[in-house]
Amino acid sequence: MGFNYRETQLVKGMLIRGDKQHDIAAYFGENAGRVAEVSTGDSTFPNAPPLPPDQLPPPGPYLSKYPVAAVLAVMQDAIAAIDLAAGSIGDADAKAGLALATEAIETKMASLREV
């Protein structure tokens, strides 16, 4: 599928800013061919104006869904290791610290799932 109107504006703005086409494609989780279509004007919305720099996301590179999935898997393994360690520790302060670590990891995992 091609980009919608707003996405086309984003892509154009990112291209003007100098972002690499493969980075833009990764940001959207799209094929780089879709970005090339916008670049050449062969898209659904060839006349869409680019967004100004202050409305663009930070420059890439961006993670695609595959590296994000790998990071999430490692983070889940870390939580399992923390849980295992917490089960063998009797010190309440140490357990509280491990609980905070788990919470921090879970919070970051939630934000990565939104990518």
Biopython code that builds the backbone (N, CA, C, O; Angstrom):
import numpy as np
from Bio.PDB.StructureBuilder import StructureBuilder

atoms = [
    (1, "MET", "N", (0.831, -1.186, 0.000)),
    (1, "MET", "CA", (0.000, 0.000, 0.000)),
    (1, "MET", "C", (0.874, 1.247, 0.000)),
    (1, "MET", "O", (1.973, 1.257, 0.554)),
    (2, "GLY", "N", (0.368, 2.279, -0.623)),
    (2, "GLY", "CA", (1.085, 3.543, -0.631)),
    (2, "GLY", "C", (0.816, 4.333, 0.638)),
    (2, "GLY", "O", (0.025, 3.926, 1.489)),
    (3, "PHE", "N", (1.477, 5.448, 0.745)),
    (3, "PHE", "CA", (1.303, 6.324, 1.896)),
    (3, "PHE", "C", (0.021, 7.128, 1.769)),
    (3, "PHE", "O", (-0.402, 7.459, 0.661)),
    (4, "ASN", "N", (-0.600, 7.444, 2.905)),
    (4, "ASN", "CA", (-1.742, 8.343, 2.876)),
    (4, "ASN", "C", (-1.222, 9.782, 2.716)),
    (4, "ASN", "O", (-0.015, 10.003, 2.620)),
    (5, "TYR", "N", (-2.137, 10.745, 2.689)),
    (5, "TYR", "CA", (-1.758, 12.140, 2.425)),
    (5, "TYR", "C", (-0.767, 12.655, 3.470)),
    (5, "TYR", "O", (0.276, 13.205, 3.118)),
    (6, "ARG", "N", (-1.088, 12.477, 4.746)),
    (6, "ARG", "CA", (-0.233, 12.978, 5.828)),
    (6, "ARG", "C", (1.134, 12.287, 5.805)),
    (6, "ARG", "O", (2.162, 12.939, 5.991)),
    (7, "GLU", "N", (1.147, 10.981, 5.581)),
    (7, "GLU", "CA", (2.417, 10.251, 5.506)),
    (7, "GLU", "C", (3.257, 10.734, 4.327)),
    (7, "GLU", "O", (4.481, 10.832, 4.423)),
    (8, "THR", "N", (2.590, 11.034, 3.214)),
    (8, "THR", "CA", (3.306, 11.563, 2.056)),
    (8, "THR", "C", (3.966, 12.895, 2.398)),
    (8, "THR", "O", (5.098, 13.153, 1.989)),
    (9, "GLN", "N", (3.263, 13.734, 3.143)),
    (9, "GLN", "CA", (3.841, 15.005, 3.580)),
    (9, "GLN", "C", (5.066, 14.769, 4.474)),
    (9, "GLN", "O", (6.082, 15.451, 4.342)),
    (10, "LEU", "N", (4.956, 13.804, 5.374)),
    (10, "LEU", "CA", (6.081, 13.465, 6.250)),
    (10, "LEU", "C", (7.275, 12.989, 5.438)),
    (10, "LEU", "O", (8.404, 13.438, 5.638)),
    (11, "VAL", "N", (7.000, 12.066, 4.515)),
    (11, "VAL", "CA", (8.082, 11.516, 3.681)),
    (11, "VAL", "C", (8.773, 12.634, 2.912)),
    (11, "VAL", "O", (10.002, 12.697, 2.872)),
    (12, "LYS", "N", (7.985, 13.515, 2.302)),
    (12, "LYS", "CA", (8.578, 14.618, 1.532)),
    (12, "LYS", "C", (9.429, 15.513, 2.427)),
    (12, "LYS", "O", (10.528, 15.914, 2.043)),
    (13, "GLY", "N", (8.931, 15.824, 3.605)),
    (13, "GLY", "CA", (9.700, 16.651, 4.526)),
    (13, "GLY", "C", (10.992, 15.976, 4.950)),
    (13, "GLY", "O", (12.034, 16.624, 5.050)),
    (14, "MET", "N", (10.924, 14.670, 5.201)),
    (14, "MET", "CA", (12.116, 13.927, 5.608)),
    (14, "MET", "C", (13.131, 13.859, 4.466)),
    (14, "MET", "O", (14.338, 13.950, 4.693)),
    (15, "LEU", "N", (12.633, 13.698, 3.242)),
    (15, "LEU", "CA", (13.532, 13.676, 2.081)),
    (15, "LEU", "C", (14.231, 15.023, 1.908)),
    (15, "LEU", "O", (15.436, 15.077, 1.665)),
    (16, "ILE", "N", (13.475, 16.099, 2.034)),
    (16, "ILE", "CA", (14.064, 17.438, 1.903)),
    (16, "ILE", "C", (15.110, 17.667, 2.986)),
    (16, "ILE", "O", (16.143, 18.290, 2.743)),
    (17, "ARG", "N", (14.835, 17.159, 4.180)),
    (17, "ARG", "CA", (15.790, 17.305, 5.284)),
    (17, "ARG", "C", (17.077, 16.525, 5.010)),
    (17, "ARG", "O", (18.119, 16.808, 5.601)),
    (18, "GLY", "N", (16.997, 15.549, 4.115)),
    (18, "GLY", "CA", (18.186, 14.780, 3.772)),
    (18, "GLY", "C", (18.215, 13.376, 4.359)),
    (18, "GLY", "O", (19.239, 12.695, 4.303)),
    (19, "ASP", "N", (17.086, 12.943, 4.926)),
    (19, "ASP", "CA", (17.029, 11.580, 5.474)),
    (19, "ASP", "C", (17.215, 10.565, 4.343)),
    (19, "ASP", "O", (16.797, 10.794, 3.208)),
    (20, "LYS", "N", (17.840, 9.459, 4.672)),
    (20, "LYS", "CA", (18.039, 8.389, 3.691)),
    (20, "LYS", "C", (16.716, 7.652, 3.476)),
    (20, "LYS", "O", (15.924, 7.472, 4.401)),
    (21, "GLN", "N", (16.503, 7.234, 2.233)),
    (21, "GLN", "CA", (15.237, 6.572, 1.904)),
    (21, "GLN", "C", (15.016, 5.310, 2.731)),
    (21, "GLN", "O", (13.888, 5.030, 3.137)),
    (22, "HIS", "N", (16.081, 4.543, 2.988)),
    (22, "HIS", "CA", (15.879, 3.313, 3.759)),
    (22, "HIS", "C", (15.562, 3.619, 5.220)),
    (22, "HIS", "O", (14.876, 2.836, 5.877)),
    (23, "ASP", "N", (16.052, 4.752, 5.740)),
    (23, "ASP", "CA", (15.702, 5.160, 7.100)),
    (23, "ASP", "C", (14.230, 5.568, 7.178)),
    (23, "ASP", "O", (13.527, 5.227, 8.130)),
    (24, "ILE", "N", (13.783, 6.294, 6.174)),
    (24, "ILE", "CA", (12.377, 6.702, 6.140)),
    (24, "ILE", "C", (11.478, 5.470, 6.049)),
    (24, "ILE", "O", (10.458, 5.387, 6.733)),
    (25, "ALA", "N", (11.855, 4.531, 5.215)),
    (25, "ALA", "CA", (11.080, 3.298, 5.079)),
    (25, "ALA", "C", (11.009, 2.554, 6.412)),
    (25, "ALA", "O", (9.953, 2.038, 6.778)),
    (26, "ALA", "N", (12.117, 2.496, 7.130)),
    (26, "ALA", "CA", (12.137, 1.829, 8.436)),
    (26, "ALA", "C", (11.226, 2.547, 9.426)),
    (26, "ALA", "O", (10.553, 1.898, 10.227)),
    (27, "TYR", "N", (11.197, 3.878, 9.382)),
    (27, "TYR", "CA", (10.343, 4.650, 10.283)),
    (27, "TYR", "C", (8.881, 4.235, 10.108)),
    (27, "TYR", "O", (8.151, 4.085, 11.089)),
    (28, "PHE", "N", (8.464, 4.054, 8.872)),
    (28, "PHE", "CA", (7.073, 3.700, 8.586)),
    (28, "PHE", "C", (6.841, 2.183, 8.570)),
    (28, "PHE", "O", (5.697, 1.737, 8.494)),
    (29, "GLY", "N", (7.904, 1.398, 8.640)),
    (29, "GLY", "CA", (7.747, -0.050, 8.518)),
    (29, "GLY", "C", (7.289, -0.425, 7.124)),
    (29, "GLY", "O", (6.516, -1.366, 6.941)),
    (30, "GLU", "N", (7.770, 0.313, 6.153)),
    (30, "GLU", "CA", (7.359, 0.141, 4.757)),
    (30, "GLU", "C", (8.535, -0.303, 3.906)),
    (30, "GLU", "O", (9.687, -0.292, 4.340)),
    (31, "ASN", "N", (8.215, -0.687, 2.699)),
    (31, "ASN", "CA", (9.208, -1.020, 1.701)),
    (31, "ASN", "C", (9.826, 0.278, 1.184)),
    (31, "ASN", "O", (9.117, 1.267, 0.998)),
    (32, "ALA", "N", (11.122, 0.285, 0.954)),
    (32, "ALA", "CA", (11.805, 1.481, 0.457)),
    (32, "ALA", "C", (11.251, 1.926, -0.898)),
    (32, "ALA", "O", (11.392, 3.091, -1.270)),
    (33, "GLY", "N", (10.635, 1.024, -1.622)),
    (33, "GLY", "CA", (10.022, 1.380, -2.903)),
    (33, "GLY", "C", (8.915, 2.404, -2.755)),
    (33, "GLY", "O", (8.718, 3.237, -3.639)),
    (34, "ARG", "N", (8.184, 2.351, -1.640)),
    (34, "ARG", "CA", (7.119, 3.334, -1.396)),
    (34, "ARG", "C", (7.721, 4.725, -1.229)),
    (34, "ARG", "O", (7.160, 5.711, -1.708)),
    (35, "VAL", "N", (8.858, 4.800, -0.552)),
    (35, "VAL", "CA", (9.534, 6.095, -0.366)),
    (35, "VAL", "C", (10.034, 6.596, -1.717)),
    (35, "VAL", "O", (9.930, 7.785, -2.016)),
    (36, "ALA", "N", (10.573, 5.701, -2.529)),
    (36, "ALA", "CA", (11.060, 6.084, -3.854)),
    (36, "ALA", "C", (9.918, 6.618, -4.718)),
    (36, "ALA", "O", (10.116, 7.538, -5.511)),
    (37, "GLU", "N", (8.725, 6.045, -4.565)),
    (37, "GLU", "CA", (7.570, 6.535, -5.326)),
    (37, "GLU", "C", (7.255, 7.987, -4.951)),
    (37, "GLU", "O", (6.963, 8.806, -5.823)),
    (38, "VAL", "N", (7.314, 8.298, -3.674)),
    (38, "VAL", "CA", (7.072, 9.678, -3.234)),
    (38, "VAL", "C", (8.176, 10.582, -3.773)),
    (38, "VAL", "O", (7.912, 11.694, -4.231)),
    (39, "SER", "N", (9.398, 10.100, -3.715)),
    (39, "SER", "CA", (10.552, 10.883, -4.162)),
    (39, "SER", "C", (10.451, 11.253, -5.644)),
    (39, "SER", "O", (10.830, 12.355, -6.041)),
    (40, "THR", "N", (9.949, 10.345, -6.441)),
    (40, "THR", "CA", (9.864, 10.580, -7.886)),
    (40, "THR", "C", (8.538, 11.204, -8.312)),
    (40, "THR", "O", (8.357, 11.532, -9.485)),
    (41, "GLY", "N", (7.604, 11.372, -7.361)),
    (41, "GLY", "CA", (6.300, 11.930, -7.706)),
    (41, "GLY", "C", (5.324, 10.916, -8.232)),
    (41, "GLY", "O", (4.250, 11.277, -8.714)),
    (42, "ASP", "N", (5.679, 9.649, -8.148)),
    (42, "ASP", "CA", (4.830, 8.573, -8.651)),
    (42, "ASP", "C", (4.016, 7.963, -7.503)),
    (42, "ASP", "O", (3.919, 6.742, -7.383)),
    (43, "SER", "N", (3.434, 8.825, -6.662)),
    (43, "SER", "CA", (2.679, 8.350, -5.507)),
    (43, "SER", "C", (1.211, 8.751, -5.638)),
    (43, "SER", "O", (0.833, 9.447, -6.581)),
    (44, "THR", "N", (0.404, 8.318, -4.705)),
    (44, "THR", "CA", (-1.025, 8.630, -4.720)),
    (44, "THR", "C", (-1.279, 10.123, -4.553)),
    (44, "THR", "O", (-2.254, 10.652, -5.086)),
    (45, "PHE", "N", (-0.399, 10.808, -3.809)),
    (45, "PHE", "CA", (-0.570, 12.233, -3.542)),
    (45, "PHE", "C", (0.667, 13.021, -3.982)),
    (45, "PHE", "O", (1.390, 13.555, -3.140)),
    (46, "PRO", "N", (0.914, 13.097, -5.285)),
    (46, "PRO", "CA", (2.140, 13.760, -5.761)),
    (46, "PRO", "C", (2.188, 15.254, -5.449)),
    (46, "PRO", "O", (3.274, 15.831, -5.408)),
    (47, "ASN", "N", (1.044, 15.892, -5.230)),
    (47, "ASN", "CA", (1.020, 17.327, -4.979)),
    (47, "ASN", "C", (0.959, 17.677, -3.496)),
    (47, "ASN", "O", (0.835, 18.851, -3.146)),
    (48, "ALA", "N", (1.044, 16.689, -2.630)),
    (48, "ALA", "CA", (1.025, 16.967, -1.188)),
    (48, "ALA", "C", (2.278, 17.764, -0.823)),
    (48, "ALA", "O", (3.387, 17.383, -1.197)),
    (49, "PRO", "N", (2.104, 18.864, -0.096)),
    (49, "PRO", "CA", (3.283, 19.658, 0.289)),
    (49, "PRO", "C", (4.054, 18.979, 1.420)),
    (49, "PRO", "O", (3.460, 18.295, 2.254)),
    (50, "PRO", "N", (5.356, 19.164, 1.450)),
    (50, "PRO", "CA", (6.141, 18.568, 2.542)),
    (50, "PRO", "C", (5.843, 19.262, 3.864)),
    (50, "PRO", "O", (5.526, 20.451, 3.894)),
    (51, "LEU", "N", (5.945, 18.520, 4.940)),
    (51, "LEU", "CA", (5.795, 19.133, 6.259)),
    (51, "LEU", "C", (7.056, 19.924, 6.598)),
    (51, "LEU", "O", (8.152, 19.559, 6.170)),
    (52, "PRO", "N", (6.907, 20.996, 7.357)),
    (52, "PRO", "CA", (8.089, 21.766, 7.772)),
    (52, "PRO", "C", (8.917, 20.979, 8.787)),
    (52, "PRO", "O", (8.404, 20.069, 9.438)),
    (53, "PRO", "N", (10.186, 21.326, 8.919)),
    (53, "PRO", "CA", (11.087, 20.586, 9.814)),
    (53, "PRO", "C", (10.592, 20.441, 11.252)),
    (53, "PRO", "O", (10.850, 19.421, 11.890)),
    (54, "ASP", "N", (9.882, 21.449, 11.771)),
    (54, "ASP", "CA", (9.428, 21.377, 13.163)),
    (54, "ASP", "C", (8.289, 20.382, 13.367)),
    (54, "ASP", "O", (7.902, 20.116, 14.505)),
    (55, "GLN", "N", (7.752, 19.833, 12.288)),
    (55, "GLN", "CA", (6.683, 18.841, 12.384)),
    (55, "GLN", "C", (7.166, 17.434, 12.028)),
    (55, "GLN", "O", (6.365, 16.505, 11.926)),
    (56, "LEU", "N", (8.466, 17.282, 11.843)),
    (56, "LEU", "CA", (9.038, 15.989, 11.470)),
    (56, "LEU", "C", (9.546, 15.244, 12.705)),
    (56, "LEU", "O", (9.881, 15.862, 13.716)),
    (57, "PRO", "N", (9.601, 13.913, 12.619)),
    (57, "PRO", "CA", (10.216, 13.162, 13.721)),
    (57, "PRO", "C", (11.723, 13.408, 13.723)),
    (57, "PRO", "O", (12.261, 13.921, 12.743)),
    (58, "PRO", "N", (12.404, 13.053, 14.798)),
    (58, "PRO", "CA", (13.864, 13.199, 14.795)),
    (58, "PRO", "C", (14.464, 12.397, 13.641)),
    (58, "PRO", "O", (13.891, 11.387, 13.233)),
    (59, "PRO", "N", (15.602, 12.827, 13.114)),
    (59, "PRO", "CA", (16.231, 12.086, 12.020)),
    (59, "PRO", "C", (16.597, 10.660, 12.441)),
    (59, "PRO", "O", (16.874, 10.393, 13.610)),
    (60, "GLY", "N", (16.590, 9.753, 11.459)),
    (60, "GLY", "CA", (16.933, 8.354, 11.706)),
    (60, "GLY", "C", (18.410, 8.174, 11.934)),
    (60, "GLY", "O", (19.121, 9.168, 12.080)),
    (61, "PRO", "N", (18.902, 6.972, 11.972)),
    (61, "PRO", "CA", (18.190, 5.759, 11.556)),
    (61, "PRO", "C", (17.168, 5.306, 12.588)),
    (61, "PRO", "O", (17.267, 5.619, 13.774)),
    (62, "TYR", "N", (16.191, 4.563, 12.102)),
    (62, "TYR", "CA", (15.114, 4.043, 12.924)),
    (62, "TYR", "C", (15.187, 2.522, 12.953)),
    (62, "TYR", "O", (15.682, 1.894, 12.017)),
    (63, "LEU", "N", (14.699, 1.952, 14.017)),
    (63, "LEU", "CA", (14.647, 0.496, 14.103)),
    (63, "LEU", "C", (13.450, -0.020, 13.330)),
    (63, "LEU", "O", (12.361, 0.548, 13.398)),
    (64, "SER", "N", (13.659, -1.096, 12.597)),
    (64, "SER", "CA", (12.531, -1.748, 11.953)),
    (64, "SER", "C", (11.935, -2.736, 12.947)),
    (64, "SER", "O", (12.475, -2.927, 14.037)),
    (65, "LYS", "N", (10.832, -3.359, 12.576)),
    (65, "LYS", "CA", (10.134, -4.233, 13.522)),
    (65, "LYS", "C", (10.961, -5.448, 13.916)),
    (65, "LYS", "O", (10.763, -5.976, 15.011)),
    (66, "TYR", "N", (11.867, -5.909, 13.085)),
    (66, "TYR", "CA", (12.637, -7.110, 13.420)),
    (66, "TYR", "C", (13.665, -6.852, 14.523)),
    (66, "TYR", "O", (13.735, -7.639, 15.467)),
    (67, "PRO", "N", (14.465, -5.786, 14.444)),
    (67, "PRO", "CA", (15.359, -5.509, 15.573)),
    (67, "PRO", "C", (14.600, -5.182, 16.857)),
    (67, "PRO", "O", (15.045, -5.544, 17.946)),
    (68, "VAL", "N", (13.472, -4.507, 16.741)),
    (68, "VAL", "CA", (12.681, -4.192, 17.927)),
    (68, "VAL", "C", (12.199, -5.480, 18.581)),
    (68, "VAL", "O", (12.240, -5.607, 19.805)),
    (69, "ALA", "N", (11.745, -6.436, 17.778)),
    (69, "ALA", "CA", (11.288, -7.714, 18.321)),
    (69, "ALA", "C", (12.427, -8.435, 19.035)),
    (69, "ALA", "O", (12.213, -9.050, 20.080)),
    (70, "ALA", "N", (13.620, -8.366, 18.485)),
    (70, "ALA", "CA", (14.772, -9.013, 19.119)),
    (70, "ALA", "C", (15.113, -8.341, 20.447)),
    (70, "ALA", "O", (15.431, -9.018, 21.425)),
    (71, "VAL", "N", (15.046, -7.014, 20.482)),
    (71, "VAL", "CA", (15.312, -6.277, 21.726)),
    (71, "VAL", "C", (14.256, -6.627, 22.771)),
    (71, "VAL", "O", (14.587, -6.840, 23.938)),
    (72, "LEU", "N", (12.999, -6.688, 22.366)),
    (72, "LEU", "CA", (11.934, -7.049, 23.306)),
    (72, "LEU", "C", (12.137, -8.450, 23.874)),
    (72, "LEU", "O", (11.886, -8.680, 25.057)),
    (73, "ALA", "N", (12.584, -9.379, 23.050)),
    (73, "ALA", "CA", (12.836, -10.737, 23.533)),
    (73, "ALA", "C", (13.953, -10.761, 24.574)),
    (73, "ALA", "O", (13.847, -11.458, 25.582)),
    (74, "VAL", "N", (15.013, -10.009, 24.336)),
    (74, "VAL", "CA", (16.122, -9.933, 25.297)),
    (74, "VAL", "C", (15.650, -9.297, 26.599)),
    (74, "VAL", "O", (16.026, -9.737, 27.685)),
    (75, "MET", "N", (14.827, -8.264, 26.483)),
    (75, "MET", "CA", (14.321, -7.607, 27.685)),
    (75, "MET", "C", (13.423, -8.546, 28.490)),
    (75, "MET", "O", (13.448, -8.530, 29.721)),
    (76, "GLN", "N", (12.640, -9.355, 27.802)),
    (76, "GLN", "CA", (11.794, -10.333, 28.493)),
    (76, "GLN", "C", (12.660, -11.364, 29.206)),
    (76, "GLN", "O", (12.336, -11.773, 30.321)),
    (77, "ASP", "N", (13.742, -11.787, 28.590)),
    (77, "ASP", "CA", (14.682, -12.702, 29.239)),
    (77, "ASP", "C", (15.303, -12.065, 30.480)),
    (77, "ASP", "O", (15.513, -12.740, 31.488)),
    (78, "ALA", "N", (15.595, -10.770, 30.408)),
    (78, "ALA", "CA", (16.162, -10.061, 31.561)),
    (78, "ALA", "C", (15.167, -10.030, 32.710)),
    (78, "ALA", "O", (15.552, -10.194, 33.868)),
    (79, "ILE", "N", (13.906, -9.822, 32.404)),
    (79, "ILE", "CA", (12.883, -9.832, 33.457)),
    (79, "ILE", "C", (12.792, -11.213, 34.099)),
    (79, "ILE", "O", (12.662, -11.330, 35.317)),
    (80, "ALA", "N", (12.862, -12.248, 33.281)),
    (80, "ALA", "CA", (12.819, -13.610, 33.827)),
    (80, "ALA", "C", (14.016, -13.853, 34.747)),
    (80, "ALA", "O", (13.866, -14.481, 35.795)),
    (81, "ALA", "N", (15.187, -13.370, 34.376)),
    (81, "ALA", "CA", (16.378, -13.537, 35.213)),
    (81, "ALA", "C", (16.241, -12.755, 36.519)),
    (81, "ALA", "O", (16.640, -13.237, 37.579)),
    (82, "ILE", "N", (15.683, -11.559, 36.441)),
    (82, "ILE", "CA", (15.458, -10.764, 37.649)),
    (82, "ILE", "C", (14.479, -11.474, 38.575)),
    (82, "ILE", "O", (14.694, -11.536, 39.786)),
    (83, "ASP", "N", (13.406, -12.009, 38.006)),
    (83, "ASP", "CA", (12.419, -12.736, 38.819)),
    (83, "ASP", "C", (13.052, -13.943, 39.503)),
    (83, "ASP", "O", (12.764, -14.225, 40.666)),
    (84, "LEU", "N", (13.904, -14.643, 38.788)),
    (84, "LEU", "CA", (14.600, -15.799, 39.356)),
    (84, "LEU", "C", (15.500, -15.361, 40.506)),
    (84, "LEU", "O", (15.528, -15.999, 41.559)),
    (85, "ALA", "N", (16.229, -14.280, 40.301)),
    (85, "ALA", "CA", (17.113, -13.773, 41.355)),
    (85, "ALA", "C", (16.307, -13.291, 42.557)),
    (85, "ALA", "O", (16.704, -13.514, 43.700)),
    (86, "ALA", "N", (15.195, -12.641, 42.308)),
    (86, "ALA", "CA", (14.373, -12.122, 43.408)),
    (86, "ALA", "C", (13.838, -13.249, 44.285)),
    (86, "ALA", "O", (13.654, -13.080, 45.490)),
    (87, "GLY", "N", (13.594, -14.391, 43.668)),
    (87, "GLY", "CA", (13.085, -15.545, 44.429)),
    (87, "GLY", "C", (14.095, -16.133, 45.386)),
    (87, "GLY", "O", (13.724, -16.829, 46.330)),
    (88, "SER", "N", (15.373, -15.860, 45.153)),
    (88, "SER", "CA", (16.408, -16.446, 46.016)),
    (88, "SER", "C", (17.034, -15.428, 46.969)),
    (88, "SER", "O", (17.974, -15.750, 47.696)),
    (89, "ILE", "N", (16.517, -14.214, 46.964)),
    (89, "ILE", "CA", (17.068, -13.166, 47.822)),
    (89, "ILE", "C", (16.107, -12.910, 48.979)),
    (89, "ILE", "O", (14.899, -12.786, 48.772)),
    (90, "GLY", "N", (16.633, -12.833, 50.174)),
    (90, "GLY", "CA", (15.813, -12.576, 51.345)),
    (90, "GLY", "C", (15.789, -11.116, 51.752)),
    (90, "GLY", "O", (14.908, -10.704, 52.507)),
    (91, "ASP", "N", (16.720, -10.337, 51.279)),
    (91, "ASP", "CA", (16.836, -8.926, 51.668)),
    (91, "ASP", "C", (15.735, -8.103, 51.000)),
    (91, "ASP", "O", (15.624, -8.091, 49.774)),
    (92, "ALA", "N", (14.930, -7.421, 51.797)),
    (92, "ALA", "CA", (13.796, -6.650, 51.276)),
    (92, "ALA", "C", (14.239, -5.496, 50.384)),
    (92, "ALA", "O", (13.596, -5.205, 49.376)),
    (93, "ASP", "N", (15.343, -4.835, 50.754)),
    (93, "ASP", "CA", (15.828, -3.720, 49.935)),
    (93, "ASP", "C", (16.296, -4.199, 48.567)),
    (93, "ASP", "O", (16.052, -3.546, 47.553)),
    (94, "ALA", "N", (16.969, -5.344, 48.551)),
    (94, "ALA", "CA", (17.430, -5.902, 47.278)),
    (94, "ALA", "C", (16.234, -6.291, 46.410)),
    (94, "ALA", "O", (16.236, -6.058, 45.201)),
    (95, "LYS", "N", (15.211, -6.886, 47.031)),
    (95, "LYS", "CA", (14.005, -7.256, 46.274)),
    (95, "LYS", "C", (13.316, -6.009, 45.721)),
    (95, "LYS", "O", (12.823, -6.016, 44.593)),
    (96, "ALA", "N", (13.285, -4.942, 46.516)),
    (96, "ALA", "CA", (12.672, -3.698, 46.039)),
    (96, "ALA", "C", (13.443, -3.135, 44.853)),
    (96, "ALA", "O", (12.845, -2.627, 43.904)),
    (97, "GLY", "N", (14.756, -3.224, 44.904)),
    (97, "GLY", "CA", (15.579, -2.770, 43.786)),
    (97, "GLY", "C", (15.333, -3.576, 42.534)),
    (97, "GLY", "O", (15.267, -3.022, 41.436)),
    (98, "LEU", "N", (15.198, -4.879, 42.689)),
    (98, "LEU", "CA", (14.902, -5.739, 41.535)),
    (98, "LEU", "C", (13.515, -5.441, 40.975)),
    (98, "LEU", "O", (13.312, -5.478, 39.762)),
    (99, "ALA", "N", (12.565, -5.146, 41.852)),
    (99, "ALA", "CA", (11.221, -4.793, 41.390)),
    (99, "ALA", "C", (11.250, -3.491, 40.583)),
    (99, "ALA", "O", (10.558, -3.365, 39.573)),
    (100, "LEU", "N", (12.050, -2.532, 41.032)),
    (100, "LEU", "CA", (12.196, -1.280, 40.285)),
    (100, "LEU", "C", (12.834, -1.522, 38.919)),
    (100, "LEU", "O", (12.430, -0.921, 37.924)),
    (101, "ALA", "N", (13.826, -2.399, 38.878)),
    (101, "ALA", "CA", (14.473, -2.728, 37.604)),
    (101, "ALA", "C", (13.471, -3.365, 36.648)),
    (101, "ALA", "O", (13.438, -3.034, 35.463)),
    (102, "THR", "N", (12.653, -4.280, 37.167)),
    (102, "THR", "CA", (11.635, -4.928, 36.339)),
    (102, "THR", "C", (10.647, -3.896, 35.812)),
    (102, "THR", "O", (10.282, -3.923, 34.637)),
    (103, "GLU", "N", (10.219, -2.996, 36.674)),
    (103, "GLU", "CA", (9.272, -1.961, 36.266)),
    (103, "GLU", "C", (9.859, -1.067, 35.178)),
    (103, "GLU", "O", (9.168, -0.712, 34.223)),
    (104, "ALA", "N", (11.128, -0.705, 35.320)),
    (104, "ALA", "CA", (11.781, 0.137, 34.315)),
    (104, "ALA", "C", (11.856, -0.578, 32.971)),
    (104, "ALA", "O", (11.611, 0.027, 31.928)),
    (105, "ILE", "N", (12.188, -1.840, 32.997)),
    (105, "ILE", "CA", (12.275, -2.617, 31.751)),
    (105, "ILE", "C", (10.892, -2.736, 31.113)),
    (105, "ILE", "O", (10.747, -2.551, 29.904)),
    (106, "GLU", "N", (9.884, -3.042, 31.915)),
    (106, "GLU", "CA", (8.527, -3.186, 31.374)),
    (106, "GLU", "C", (8.014, -1.876, 30.779)),
    (106, "GLU", "O", (7.319, -1.886, 29.763)),
    (107, "THR", "N", (8.350, -0.764, 31.398)),
    (107, "THR", "CA", (7.959, 0.543, 30.868)),
    (107, "THR", "C", (8.601, 0.785, 29.505)),
    (107, "THR", "O", (7.938, 1.233, 28.569)),
    (108, "LYS", "N", (9.879, 0.490, 29.401)),
    (108, "LYS", "CA", (10.576, 0.671, 28.125)),
    (108, "LYS", "C", (10.024, -0.285, 27.065)),
    (108, "LYS", "O", (9.887, 0.088, 25.899)),
    (109, "MET", "N", (9.709, -1.519, 27.474)),
    (109, "MET", "CA", (9.129, -2.474, 26.528)),
    (109, "MET", "C", (7.815, -1.954, 25.968)),
    (109, "MET", "O", (7.552, -2.090, 24.773)),
    (110, "ALA", "N", (6.993, -1.361, 26.817)),
    (110, "ALA", "CA", (5.710, -0.813, 26.361)),
    (110, "ALA", "C", (5.925, 0.279, 25.324)),
    (110, "ALA", "O", (5.190, 0.352, 24.339)),
    (111, "SER", "N", (6.921, 1.126, 25.537)),
    (111, "SER", "CA", (7.172, 2.198, 24.561)),
    (111, "SER", "C", (7.722, 1.637, 23.257)),
    (111, "SER", "O", (7.425, 2.161, 22.183)),
    (112, "LEU", "N", (8.522, 0.577, 23.340)),
    (112, "LEU", "CA", (9.042, -0.036, 22.109)),
    (112, "LEU", "C", (7.945, -0.729, 21.304)),
    (112, "LEU", "O", (8.016, -0.785, 20.077)),
    (113, "ARG", "N", (6.956, -1.242, 21.974)),
    (113, "ARG", "CA", (5.848, -1.906, 21.265)),
    (113, "ARG", "C", (5.051, -0.912, 20.431)),
    (113, "ARG", "O", (4.369, -1.301, 19.483)),
    (114, "GLU", "N", (5.133, 0.372, 20.779)),
    (114, "GLU", "CA", (4.425, 1.410, 20.030)),
    (114, "GLU", "C", (5.159, 1.803, 18.761)),
    (114, "GLU", "O", (4.594, 2.496, 17.915)),
    (115, "VAL", "N", (6.412, 1.374, 18.611)),
    (115, "VAL", "CA", (7.227, 1.728, 17.449)),
    (115, "VAL", "C", (6.708, 1.046, 16.215)),
    (115, "VAL", "O", (7.266, 1.221, 15.132)),
]
sb = StructureBuilder()
sb.init_structure("model")
sb.init_model(0)
sb.init_chain("A")
sb.init_seg("    ")
for serial, (resi, resn, name, xyz) in enumerate(atoms, 1):
    if name == "N":
        sb.init_residue(resn, " ", resi, " ")
    sb.init_atom(name, np.array(xyz, "f"), 0.0, 1.0, " ", f" {name:<3s}", serial, name[0])
structure = sb.get_structure()
